Amino acid sequence: MIMKNFALRLTIVYLIIITGCSKYPDLGNGYKLDSDGRYTLQIVNFENTIMVSSCILEYTFDSNFVILSQRPWDSIPGIKAMNYSESKKAFEKSSFRQYWIINKKDKSEYSFDSLTKLARYSNIYGPFTENEYLQKREELKISKELVLKDK
């Protein structure tokens, strides 16, 4: 009986440790990084809905915001016709970068833009060019300490 209880407790502790471990940090307020299955990162919400698709290049966050840079695979001309090796080289050679801001404190309200045929969330801003991103940072009063490595 004692051995069964010990084995049961050990199993529960093991499961708690395994399920609590992730190679990506929790970004807070239900947001997290997730692999899209091709070794690239995307950001999902608590429902596992993709908020910012791959490929996330850099990110940082605090209690209010997540800021990130992204290079979508489809930003590389002709990438769909390339084999894996060619597409990886073209992706790494590209300097294309766009920016996103997630305001974790604002309510996330879904809407559908019928003109662009894209889903939008009221607290997710982007994609931005670098200048647009810097302007939006100022507008949202994002702390100057919250910076991406490339800035």
N, C-alpha and C positions, 0 to 999 in steps of 0.2 A: 504494500500500500504506500509506504513512504517512497519507494522507488518510482511508482507510477506518478505520484504528486510531483516529485522532483523532475521527472522526464517531461511532464506536462508544463511545468513552470519554465523549464529550460527551453522548450519548444516555443512558448509564448514570447519569452524574452528574445529569442533568435528571430522570430517573425517581426517583432517590433523594430529590432535593429535593422533588419534587411529592408523592410518597407520604408523606414525613415531615412535610409541612405540614398542619396542621389548625387550624381556627379555634377549637377547644376544647382546653383543656389535658388532658393525660393525668393522671388522678387517682391513678394508682399501683396496683400489685398487680392489674392487669388491668381496673380500672374506668375508664370514660370517659363523657364526656357525648356524647349523640347527639341529632340532630334526629329527631323522629318524622314529619317530612315536612309538618307544618303550622306550621312556624316556632316550635315549642315544644321544650323540652329534656327529655330523660329520661336516666337513668343505666343503662348496660348493663355487663355483665361481659365477660371475654375471649371468651366464646362468643356475644356479642351478644344475650344473654338480658336482657330488661328487668328490672332490679332495683328501680328506682323510676320509675314512669311519669310522663308529663308532667302538669302543667307545673311544671318546677323554677323557682322564683322567685329563690332565692339559694342559693349553695353556697360552701363553703370546705373546705380539706383540709390535712392534714399527712401525715407518714409513717405515722401510725396510724389516723386517722379521716377520714371525709368526713361533714360535717354539712350539712343542707340544709333549706330550706323549700319547700313544694309547695302548689299549689292545683289540684286535679284539675278538669278541665272539668265533670265530672258533679257537682261540688259546688255548681253554680249551678242553682237550681230552674228547670225549664222550658227549659233551654238547647238541648235537642235540637229544640225546635219553632221556635227563632229562626233568622233568616237570619244570615249571617256578620257583618254590621255590628252587628246587635242583640246577638249573642252576644259579640262582642269588647267592646262597651260594658259589658255585664253582667259579664263576666269582670273587666275593669279596675276596675269599681265595687265588686266584692266585696272584703270584708276577710277572707274565710275563708283560713286558713293552717294547715297541719299540718307536722309536723317529722319528720325521719328522721335516723338515725345509722347509718353503715356502719363496722364495725370491720374494717379491712383486715388486721389481724394475725391475727385468728381464722380458722380454717378455715370455709369456707362449705359447710354441709351442707343439702341440699334435703329438705324434707318437704312433705306435702300435708295441709292441715287439712280433713278431710272435713266438719266442721261448717259452716265458712264457705266451703268450696269454693275456698280460696285457697292458692297456693303460698307457702311460707315458706322463708327461708334463715336459718340459725342466727346469722349475724353481721350481719344487717340488722334494725334496730329501728325500729318505727314502724308506722303513722302515730301521732304523738303530738299531744296538745294542747300548748300552750306549757308549762304546769306539769309535765306528764308528761315532756316533753323535757328540761326543766331538771333534774328528778330523775334521769333516766337519765344525763345528762351527769355528774352528781356520782357516781353509782354506777360509771360506767365510768372515772372520774378523767380526764376530757378536759381538756386544758390550757385555762386561762382565756384564753390568747392566741388560741385558735381560736374565733372568734366570727363570727356572721352580722352583716351591716351593720345590720339592723333591731334588734339586741339591744345 
